[in-house]
Amino acid sequence: MSKPTFTVVIPLYNKEREIGATLRSVLAQRRLPEEILVIDDGSTDHSAAEVRRVDSPLVRLITQPNAGVSAARNRGIAEARGSHIALLDADDEWEPGFLAAIEALIDEFPDCGLYCTGFTVVSHDGCFPAPGPERRGVVGNFFRDSAHRYIAIPSVCCIPRRVFDTVGGFPEGMKIAEDLHLWIRIARRYPVCYTPERLVRYSRVASNRSASSYTPDRTIHSFEELYDPSAPVEEREFIARAALGRALTQSVKGGTEEAARAARFFHWTKTYRRTLRKVQLLNRLPVGWRGPLLDVYNALAWRLARKGL
């Protein structure tokens, strides 16, 4: 089997303060990629100028009118020349051994459709390790093992090009949980590979967080379309989790009917009944109360999680 070649795809929208450090973390890899594609998705700040400041022949800036993160990632995937697509968000960073660890996984487990590493969360309260599987190798059951642990977020993932040819790209127009939509389609058809090494720094402190700039989706895609009542319960519950998590944000931003529709469709969930109840409760409140109440709840949950509670 030939050695993998890597294209790094970075969607960029108004991250002028972070993109330089993100690119430097890629250029500091012990195993350099063959190319780094930055897709500027209609930024209105100086993000593109910051990319041009980076002096490397590996970096290529592609500009397009604003079309959303899924469209930006899909543009990068379409332009990529590598056999494997490594995803990285414009406010996250890789540790120097990230691509080398991914390459080792590909060499050892060549038939997988998704390769992931552990990661560290960077927050205003400091840094802490995100909970994930403890064993290196092929994940036993992606849907079951993702229930209360992290396996895949965009910046820790590398996907063979052949997988996109089979399952398609990111769902364009979907602005929340679009990554989960793709992971579901991949995990249905391919094994998922993971290493617990924490080789990514995931930022919760960056400017222009996507959830804070939410506007209603304009997409034909949904989690309802992925639902199969005959699928194993772990898969059905994972889809419910993704849909209800998205519904929370929709409710907070005033998308009451969208959130209610998801709550009705996935009312049967047993694993994520707490999330279902949060959606139902928020939808009963005035829109102006929803965000502050959820912020208080999340802040408390965040502190408890950090204490291992």
MARMINU-210357 format. One record per residue (C-alpha): residue number from 1; chain; z, y, x. Coordinates in nm, 3 decimals. Each point is the difference from the previous one (the first is absolute). Layout:
<sites>
site num = NUM; cadena = A; pz = Z; py = Y; px = X
...
</sites>
This chain:
<sites>
site num = 1; cadena = A; pz = 0.000; py = 0.000; px = 0.000
site num = 2; cadena = A; pz = -0.093; py = 0.345; px = 0.132
site num = 3; cadena = A; pz = 0.272; py = 0.251; px = 0.072
site num = 4; cadena = A; pz = 0.072; py = 0.249; px = -0.279
site num = 5; cadena = A; pz = -0.113; py = 0.359; px = 0.024
site num = 6; cadena = A; pz = 0.209; py = 0.265; px = -0.169
site num = 7; cadena = A; pz = -0.091; py = 0.308; px = -0.199
site num = 8; cadena = A; pz = 0.297; py = 0.218; px = -0.096
site num = 9; cadena = A; pz = -0.052; py = 0.177; px = -0.334
site num = 10; cadena = A; pz = 0.217; py = 0.307; px = -0.067
site num = 11; cadena = A; pz = -0.037; py = 0.191; px = -0.330
site num = 12; cadena = A; pz = 0.097; py = 0.363; px = 0.046
site num = 13; cadena = A; pz = 0.099; py = 0.264; px = -0.252
site num = 14; cadena = A; pz = 0.202; py = 0.307; px = 0.102
site num = 15; cadena = A; pz = 0.201; py = -0.161; px = 0.280
site num = 16; cadena = A; pz = -0.055; py = 0.256; px = 0.275
site num = 17; cadena = A; pz = 0.360; py = -0.036; px = 0.122
site num = 18; cadena = A; pz = -0.012; py = -0.378; px = 0.031
site num = 19; cadena = A; pz = -0.353; py = -0.115; px = 0.084
site num = 20; cadena = A; pz = 0.023; py = 0.083; px = 0.371
site num = 21; cadena = A; pz = 0.301; py = -0.228; px = 0.054
site num = 22; cadena = A; pz = -0.164; py = -0.271; px = -0.211
site num = 23; cadena = A; pz = -0.312; py = 0.003; px = 0.216
site num = 24; cadena = A; pz = 0.200; py = 0.007; px = 0.322
site num = 25; cadena = A; pz = 0.185; py = -0.312; px = -0.113
site num = 26; cadena = A; pz = -0.335; py = -0.180; px = -0.037
site num = 27; cadena = A; pz = -0.127; py = 0.122; px = 0.336
site num = 28; cadena = A; pz = 0.324; py = -0.125; px = 0.160
site num = 29; cadena = A; pz = -0.066; py = -0.360; px = -0.105
site num = 30; cadena = A; pz = 0.015; py = -0.262; px = 0.274
site num = 31; cadena = A; pz = -0.303; py = -0.154; px = -0.172
site num = 32; cadena = A; pz = -0.226; py = 0.291; px = -0.091
site num = 33; cadena = A; pz = -0.223; py = -0.018; px = -0.307
site num = 34; cadena = A; pz = -0.376; py = 0.024; px = 0.030
site num = 35; cadena = A; pz = -0.011; py = 0.307; px = -0.226
site num = 36; cadena = A; pz = 0.223; py = 0.228; px = -0.207
site num = 37; cadena = A; pz = -0.149; py = 0.145; px = -0.317
site num = 38; cadena = A; pz = 0.180; py = 0.294; px = -0.161
site num = 39; cadena = A; pz = -0.130; py = 0.077; px = -0.349
site num = 40; cadena = A; pz = 0.090; py = 0.357; px = -0.093
site num = 41; cadena = A; pz = 0.012; py = -0.013; px = -0.380
site num = 42; cadena = A; pz = -0.057; py = 0.368; px = -0.073
site num = 43; cadena = A; pz = 0.307; py = 0.137; px = 0.179
site num = 44; cadena = A; pz = 0.076; py = 0.366; px = -0.066
site num = 45; cadena = A; pz = 0.218; py = 0.054; px = 0.309
site num = 46; cadena = A; pz = -0.080; py = -0.039; px = 0.372
site num = 47; cadena = A; pz = 0.011; py = -0.380; px = 0.004
site num = 48; cadena = A; pz = -0.361; py = -0.038; px = 0.117
site num = 49; cadena = A; pz = 0.057; py = 0.251; px = 0.280
site num = 50; cadena = A; pz = 0.299; py = -0.203; px = 0.121
site num = 51; cadena = A; pz = -0.217; py = -0.312; px = 0.017
site num = 52; cadena = A; pz = -0.262; py = 0.186; px = 0.203
site num = 53; cadena = A; pz = 0.270; py = 0.097; px = 0.250
site num = 54; cadena = A; pz = 0.047; py = -0.366; px = 0.091
site num = 55; cadena = A; pz = -0.217; py = -0.066; px = 0.304
site num = 56; cadena = A; pz = -0.113; py = -0.361; px = -0.030
site num = 57; cadena = A; pz = -0.342; py = -0.161; px = -0.042
site num = 58; cadena = A; pz = 0.163; py = -0.258; px = -0.228
site num = 59; cadena = A; pz = 0.077; py = 0.256; px = -0.272
site num = 60; cadena = A; pz = -0.265; py = 0.084; px = -0.258
site num = 61; cadena = A; pz = 0.064; py = 0.253; px = -0.277
site num = 62; cadena = A; pz = -0.180; py = -0.052; px = -0.332
site num = 63; cadena = A; pz = 0.029; py = 0.271; px = -0.265
site num = 64; cadena = A; pz = -0.057; py = -0.034; px = -0.373
site num = 65; cadena = A; pz = 0.090; py = 0.189; px = -0.320
site num = 66; cadena = A; pz = 0.337; py = -0.098; px = -0.141
site num = 67; cadena = A; pz = -0.034; py = -0.335; px = -0.177
site num = 68; cadena = A; pz = 0.341; py = -0.161; px = 0.050
site num = 69; cadena = A; pz = 0.156; py = -0.235; px = 0.252
site num = 70; cadena = A; pz = -0.180; py = -0.311; px = -0.124
site num = 71; cadena = A; pz = -0.341; py = 0.165; px = 0.033
site num = 72; cadena = A; pz = 0.094; py = 0.126; px = 0.348
site num = 73; cadena = A; pz = 0.107; py = -0.346; px = 0.116
site num = 74; cadena = A; pz = -0.311; py = -0.156; px = -0.150
site num = 75; cadena = A; pz = -0.218; py = 0.254; px = 0.181
site num = 76; cadena = A; pz = 0.164; py = -0.094; px = 0.328
site num = 77; cadena = A; pz = -0.042; py = -0.370; px = -0.067
site num = 78; cadena = A; pz = -0.369; py = 0.054; px = -0.080
site num = 79; cadena = A; pz = -0.050; py = 0.195; px = 0.326
site num = 80; cadena = A; pz = 0.201; py = -0.242; px = 0.217
site num = 81; cadena = A; pz = -0.164; py = -0.209; px = 0.270
site num = 82; cadena = A; pz = 0.299; py = -0.223; px = 0.077
site num = 83; cadena = A; pz = 0.052; py = -0.354; px = -0.124
site num = 84; cadena = A; pz = 0.352; py = 0.096; px = -0.113
site num = 85; cadena = A; pz = 0.118; py = 0.315; px = -0.179
site num = 86; cadena = A; pz = 0.346; py = 0.127; px = 0.098
site num = 87; cadena = A; pz = 0.136; py = 0.246; px = -0.255
site num = 88; cadena = A; pz = 0.223; py = 0.291; px = 0.093
site num = 89; cadena = A; pz = 0.118; py = 0.293; px = -0.212
site num = 90; cadena = A; pz = -0.021; py = 0.345; px = 0.155
site num = 91; cadena = A; pz = 0.378; py = 0.053; px = 0.009
site num = 92; cadena = A; pz = 0.103; py = -0.340; px = 0.141
site num = 93; cadena = A; pz = 0.001; py = -0.122; px = 0.360
site num = 94; cadena = A; pz = -0.047; py = -0.329; px = 0.184
site num = 95; cadena = A; pz = 0.219; py = -0.131; px = 0.278
site num = 96; cadena = A; pz = -0.202; py = -0.073; px = 0.318
site num = 97; cadena = A; pz = -0.011; py = -0.376; px = -0.063
site num = 98; cadena = A; pz = -0.133; py = 0.008; px = -0.357
site num = 99; cadena = A; pz = -0.366; py = -0.091; px = 0.056
site num = 100; cadena = A; pz = 0.087; py = -0.257; px = 0.267
site num = 101; cadena = A; pz = 0.233; py = -0.174; px = -0.245
site num = 102; cadena = A; pz = -0.267; py = 0.005; px = -0.272
site num = 103; cadena = A; pz = -0.256; py = -0.145; px = 0.242
site num = 104; cadena = A; pz = 0.241; py = -0.280; px = 0.090
site num = 105; cadena = A; pz = 0.045; py = -0.081; px = -0.370
site num = 106; cadena = A; pz = -0.378; py = -0.009; px = -0.052
site num = 107; cadena = A; pz = -0.045; py = -0.231; px = 0.300
site num = 108; cadena = A; pz = 0.269; py = -0.238; px = -0.125
site num = 109; cadena = A; pz = -0.074; py = 0.019; px = -0.376
site num = 110; cadena = A; pz = -0.371; py = 0.088; px = -0.025
site num = 111; cadena = A; pz = -0.056; py = -0.083; px = -0.369
site num = 112; cadena = A; pz = 0.238; py = 0.252; px = -0.156
site num = 113; cadena = A; pz = -0.112; py = 0.291; px = -0.214
site num = 114; cadena = A; pz = 0.282; py = 0.243; px = 0.078
site num = 115; cadena = A; pz = 0.201; py = 0.048; px = 0.322
site num = 116; cadena = A; pz = 0.324; py = 0.201; px = -0.011
site num = 117; cadena = A; pz = 0.299; py = 0.096; px = 0.215
site num = 118; cadena = A; pz = 0.351; py = 0.119; px = -0.070
site num = 119; cadena = A; pz = 0.073; py = 0.372; px = -0.003
site num = 120; cadena = A; pz = 0.271; py = 0.262; px = 0.033
site num = 121; cadena = A; pz = 0.059; py = 0.265; px = -0.266
site num = 122; cadena = A; pz = 0.041; py = 0.355; px = 0.131
site num = 123; cadena = A; pz = 0.198; py = 0.211; px = -0.248
site num = 124; cadena = A; pz = 0.198; py = 0.322; px = -0.004
site num = 125; cadena = A; pz = 0.310; py = -0.214; px = 0.046
site num = 126; cadena = A; pz = -0.132; py = -0.172; px = 0.312
site num = 127; cadena = A; pz = -0.188; py = -0.324; px = 0.061
site num = 128; cadena = A; pz = 0.065; py = -0.348; px = -0.131
site num = 129; cadena = A; pz = -0.189; py = -0.332; px = -0.002
site num = 130; cadena = A; pz = -0.183; py = -0.089; px = -0.320
site num = 131; cadena = A; pz = 0.100; py = -0.347; px = -0.124
site num = 132; cadena = A; pz = -0.270; py = -0.259; px = 0.052
site num = 133; cadena = A; pz = -0.047; py = -0.372; px = 0.063
site num = 134; cadena = A; pz = 0.173; py = -0.133; px = 0.309
site num = 135; cadena = A; pz = -0.261; py = -0.257; px = 0.101
site num = 136; cadena = A; pz = -0.325; py = 0.067; px = 0.185
site num = 137; cadena = A; pz = -0.315; py = -0.163; px = -0.134
site num = 138; cadena = A; pz = -0.166; py = -0.069; px = -0.333
site num = 139; cadena = A; pz = 0.211; py = 0.121; px = -0.293
site num = 140; cadena = A; pz = 0.096; py = -0.286; px = -0.232
site num = 141; cadena = A; pz = -0.059; py = 0.190; px = -0.325
site num = 142; cadena = A; pz = -0.099; py = 0.364; px = 0.026
site num = 143; cadena = A; pz = 0.091; py = 0.084; px = -0.360
site num = 144; cadena = A; pz = 0.338; py = -0.172; px = 0.008
site num = 145; cadena = A; pz = 0.090; py = 0.117; px = 0.350
site num = 146; cadena = A; pz = -0.091; py = 0.362; px = -0.080
site num = 147; cadena = A; pz = 0.240; py = 0.016; px = -0.296
site num = 148; cadena = A; pz = 0.291; py = 0.154; px = 0.193
site num = 149; cadena = A; pz = -0.148; py = 0.040; px = 0.348
site num = 150; cadena = A; pz = -0.287; py = 0.192; px = 0.154
site num = 151; cadena = A; pz = -0.300; py = -0.188; px = 0.133
site num = 152; cadena = A; pz = -0.291; py = 0.240; px = -0.045
site num = 153; cadena = A; pz = -0.029; py = 0.378; px = -0.005
site num = 154; cadena = A; pz = -0.324; py = 0.164; px = 0.117
site num = 155; cadena = A; pz = 0.111; py = 0.106; px = 0.349
site num = 156; cadena = A; pz = 0.112; py = -0.351; px = 0.100
site num = 157; cadena = A; pz = -0.316; py = -0.175; px = -0.124
site num = 158; cadena = A; pz = -0.314; py = -0.126; px = 0.167
site num = 159; cadena = A; pz = -0.274; py = -0.161; px = -0.208
site num = 160; cadena = A; pz = -0.309; py = -0.192; px = 0.114
site num = 161; cadena = A; pz = -0.324; py = 0.164; px = -0.110
site num = 162; cadena = A; pz = -0.110; py = -0.326; px = -0.165
site num = 163; cadena = A; pz = 0.290; py = 0.035; px = -0.245
site num = 164; cadena = A; pz = -0.130; py = 0.331; px = -0.135
site num = 165; cadena = A; pz = -0.341; py = -0.164; px = -0.043
site num = 166; cadena = A; pz = 0.169; py = -0.257; px = -0.225
site num = 167; cadena = A; pz = 0.264; py = 0.193; px = -0.200
site num = 168; cadena = A; pz = -0.133; py = 0.357; px = 0.018
site num = 169; cadena = A; pz = 0.176; py = 0.313; px = 0.120
site num = 170; cadena = A; pz = 0.282; py = 0.221; px = -0.122
site num = 171; cadena = A; pz = -0.011; py = 0.098; px = -0.371
site num = 172; cadena = A; pz = -0.150; py = 0.348; px = 0.002
site num = 173; cadena = A; pz = 0.170; py = 0.256; px = -0.219
site num = 174; cadena = A; pz = 0.334; py = -0.186; px = 0.001
site num = 175; cadena = A; pz = 0.251; py = 0.222; px = 0.181
site num = 176; cadena = A; pz = 0.321; py = -0.202; px = -0.025
site num = 177; cadena = A; pz = 0.038; py = -0.366; px = 0.101
site num = 178; cadena = A; pz = -0.369; py = -0.022; px = 0.089
site num = 179; cadena = A; pz = 0.099; py = -0.203; px = 0.305
site num = 180; cadena = A; pz = 0.183; py = -0.256; px = -0.216
site num = 181; cadena = A; pz = -0.314; py = -0.038; px = -0.211
site num = 182; cadena = A; pz = -0.188; py = -0.110; px = 0.313
site num = 183; cadena = A; pz = 0.281; py = -0.218; px = 0.137
site num = 184; cadena = A; pz = 0.004; py = -0.196; px = -0.327
site num = 185; cadena = A; pz = -0.373; py = -0.066; px = 0.017
site num = 186; cadena = A; pz = 0.025; py = -0.108; px = 0.364
site num = 187; cadena = A; pz = 0.308; py = -0.221; px = -0.039
site num = 188; cadena = A; pz = -0.161; py = -0.187; px = -0.289
site num = 189; cadena = A; pz = -0.276; py = -0.123; px = 0.232
site num = 190; cadena = A; pz = 0.136; py = 0.002; px = 0.356
site num = 191; cadena = A; pz = 0.317; py = -0.081; px = 0.193
site num = 192; cadena = A; pz = 0.204; py = 0.298; px = 0.117
site num = 193; cadena = A; pz = 0.135; py = 0.012; px = 0.357
site num = 194; cadena = A; pz = 0.308; py = 0.193; px = 0.114
site num = 195; cadena = A; pz = 0.210; py = 0.070; px = 0.307
site num = 196; cadena = A; pz = 0.352; py = 0.143; px = -0.036
site num = 197; cadena = A; pz = -0.044; py = 0.220; px = 0.308
site num = 198; cadena = A; pz = 0.055; py = 0.359; px = -0.115
site num = 199; cadena = A; pz = -0.306; py = 0.165; px = 0.145
site num = 200; cadena = A; pz = -0.064; py = 0.283; px = -0.248
site num = 201; cadena = A; pz = 0.196; py = 0.316; px = -0.080
site num = 202; cadena = A; pz = -0.041; py = 0.077; px = -0.369
site num = 203; cadena = A; pz = 0.082; py = 0.363; px = -0.081
site num = 204; cadena = A; pz = 0.185; py = 0.115; px = -0.310
site num = 205; cadena = A; pz = 0.033; py = 0.354; px = 0.137
site num = 206; cadena = A; pz = -0.361; py = 0.107; px = 0.043
site num = 207; cadena = A; pz = -0.160; py = 0.290; px = -0.181
site num = 208; cadena = A; pz = -0.217; py = -0.056; px = -0.305
site num = 209; cadena = A; pz = 0.147; py = -0.334; px = -0.106
site num = 210; cadena = A; pz = -0.245; py = -0.157; px = -0.245
site num = 211; cadena = A; pz = 0.256; py = -0.050; px = -0.278
site num = 212; cadena = A; pz = 0.090; py = 0.370; px = 0.006
site num = 213; cadena = A; pz = -0.362; py = 0.106; px = -0.049
site num = 214; cadena = A; pz = -0.075; py = -0.245; px = -0.283
site num = 215; cadena = A; pz = -0.260; py = 0.082; px = -0.262
site num = 216; cadena = A; pz = -0.117; py = -0.240; px = -0.272
site num = 217; cadena = A; pz = -0.229; py = -0.280; px = 0.111
site num = 218; cadena = A; pz = -0.370; py = 0.011; px = -0.072
site num = 219; cadena = A; pz = -0.087; py = -0.362; px = 0.051
site num = 220; cadena = A; pz = -0.139; py = -0.304; px = -0.174
site num = 221; cadena = A; pz = 0.250; py = -0.219; px = 0.184
site num = 222; cadena = A; pz = 0.340; py = -0.117; px = -0.120
site num = 223; cadena = A; pz = 0.259; py = -0.270; px = 0.059
site num = 224; cadena = A; pz = -0.065; py = -0.132; px = -0.346
site num = 225; cadena = A; pz = -0.345; py = -0.109; px = 0.118
site num = 226; cadena = A; pz = 0.164; py = -0.213; px = 0.271
site num = 227; cadena = A; pz = 0.242; py = -0.171; px = -0.238
site num = 228; cadena = A; pz = -0.066; py = -0.369; px = -0.062
site num = 229; cadena = A; pz = 0.246; py = -0.165; px = -0.242
site num = 230; cadena = A; pz = -0.075; py = -0.341; px = 0.156
site num = 231; cadena = A; pz = 0.082; py = 0.115; px = 0.355
site num = 232; cadena = A; pz = 0.323; py = -0.110; px = 0.172
site num = 233; cadena = A; pz = 0.304; py = 0.197; px = -0.111
site num = 234; cadena = A; pz = 0.048; py = 0.156; px = 0.346
site num = 235; cadena = A; pz = -0.348; py = 0.155; px = -0.017
site num = 236; cadena = A; pz = 0.050; py = 0.129; px = -0.354
site num = 237; cadena = A; pz = 0.334; py = 0.155; px = 0.092
site num = 238; cadena = A; pz = -0.148; py = 0.169; px = 0.307
site num = 239; cadena = A; pz = -0.269; py = 0.160; px = -0.217
site num = 240; cadena = A; pz = 0.270; py = 0.115; px = -0.245
site num = 241; cadena = A; pz = 0.194; py = 0.156; px = 0.288
site num = 242; cadena = A; pz = -0.303; py = 0.195; px = 0.119
site num = 243; cadena = A; pz = -0.090; py = 0.119; px = -0.349
site num = 244; cadena = A; pz = 0.353; py = 0.105; px = -0.096
site num = 245; cadena = A; pz = 0.062; py = 0.175; px = 0.331
site num = 246; cadena = A; pz = -0.316; py = 0.199; px = -0.062
site num = 247; cadena = A; pz = 0.115; py = 0.069; px = -0.356
site num = 248; cadena = A; pz = 0.321; py = 0.158; px = 0.129
site num = 249; cadena = A; pz = -0.194; py = 0.266; px = 0.186
site num = 250; cadena = A; pz = -0.235; py = 0.051; px = -0.292
site num = 251; cadena = A; pz = 0.297; py = 0.056; px = -0.232
site num = 252; cadena = A; pz = 0.165; py = 0.249; px = 0.237
site num = 253; cadena = A; pz = -0.322; py = 0.202; px = 0.022
site num = 254; cadena = A; pz = -0.048; py = 0.007; px = -0.375
site num = 255; cadena = A; pz = -0.224; py = -0.301; px = -0.048
site num = 256; cadena = A; pz = 0.214; py = -0.125; px = -0.286
site num = 257; cadena = A; pz = -0.268; py = -0.202; px = -0.178
site num = 258; cadena = A; pz = -0.130; py = -0.158; px = 0.322
site num = 259; cadena = A; pz = 0.353; py = -0.106; px = 0.091
site num = 260; cadena = A; pz = 0.072; py = -0.127; px = -0.351
site num = 261; cadena = A; pz = -0.318; py = -0.206; px = 0.003
site num = 262; cadena = A; pz = 0.104; py = -0.173; px = 0.324
site num = 263; cadena = A; pz = 0.351; py = -0.060; px = -0.137
site num = 264; cadena = A; pz = -0.145; py = -0.162; px = -0.312
site num = 265; cadena = A; pz = -0.242; py = -0.218; px = 0.193
site num = 266; cadena = A; pz = 0.257; py = -0.124; px = 0.254
site num = 267; cadena = A; pz = 0.302; py = -0.012; px = -0.233
site num = 268; cadena = A; pz = 0.038; py = -0.374; px = 0.072
site num = 269; cadena = A; pz = 0.107; py = 0.047; px = 0.365
site num = 270; cadena = A; pz = 0.326; py = -0.166; px = 0.100
site num = 271; cadena = A; pz = 0.009; py = 0.089; px = 0.370
site num = 272; cadena = A; pz = -0.062; py = 0.373; px = -0.053
site num = 273; cadena = A; pz = 0.188; py = 0.070; px = -0.322
site num = 274; cadena = A; pz = 0.193; py = 0.279; px = 0.172
site num = 275; cadena = A; pz = -0.324; py = 0.182; px = 0.076
site num = 276; cadena = A; pz = -0.121; py = -0.062; px = -0.356
site num = 277; cadena = A; pz = 0.319; py = 0.153; px = -0.139
site num = 278; cadena = A; pz = -0.033; py = 0.303; px = 0.228
site num = 279; cadena = A; pz = -0.352; py = 0.064; px = -0.131
site num = 280; cadena = A; pz = 0.115; py = -0.036; px = -0.360
site num = 281; cadena = A; pz = 0.300; py = 0.229; px = 0.056
site num = 282; cadena = A; pz = -0.196; py = 0.272; px = 0.179
site num = 283; cadena = A; pz = -0.266; py = 0.000; px = -0.270
site num = 284; cadena = A; pz = 0.267; py = 0.088; px = -0.258
site num = 285; cadena = A; pz = 0.110; py = 0.309; px = 0.193
site num = 286; cadena = A; pz = -0.159; py = 0.345; px = 0.021
site num = 287; cadena = A; pz = -0.254; py = 0.007; px = 0.283
site num = 288; cadena = A; pz = 0.200; py = 0.262; px = 0.191
site num = 289; cadena = A; pz = 0.302; py = -0.230; px = 0.022
site num = 290; cadena = A; pz = -0.183; py = -0.307; px = 0.125
site num = 291; cadena = A; pz = -0.065; py = 0.095; px = 0.361
site num = 292; cadena = A; pz = 0.351; py = 0.128; px = 0.084
site num = 293; cadena = A; pz = 0.163; py = -0.303; px = -0.164
site num = 294; cadena = A; pz = -0.221; py = -0.247; px = 0.187
site num = 295; cadena = A; pz = 0.057; py = 0.191; px = 0.326
site num = 296; cadena = A; pz = 0.376; py = -0.039; px = -0.039
site num = 297; cadena = A; pz = -0.036; py = -0.370; px = -0.076
site num = 298; cadena = A; pz = -0.235; py = -0.058; px = 0.295
site num = 299; cadena = A; pz = 0.222; py = 0.194; px = 0.241
site num = 300; cadena = A; pz = 0.298; py = -0.214; px = -0.098
site num = 301; cadena = A; pz = -0.203; py = -0.322; px = 0.023
site num = 302; cadena = A; pz = -0.133; py = 0.108; px = 0.341
site num = 303; cadena = A; pz = 0.350; py = 0.053; px = 0.137
site num = 304; cadena = A; pz = 0.119; py = -0.334; px = -0.138
site num = 305; cadena = A; pz = -0.302; py = -0.176; px = 0.150
site num = 306; cadena = A; pz = 0.072; py = 0.150; px = 0.342
site num = 307; cadena = A; pz = 0.354; py = -0.137; px = -0.022
site num = 308; cadena = A; pz = -0.134; py = -0.345; px = -0.087
site num = 309; cadena = A; pz = 0.132; py = 0.020; px = -0.358
</sites>
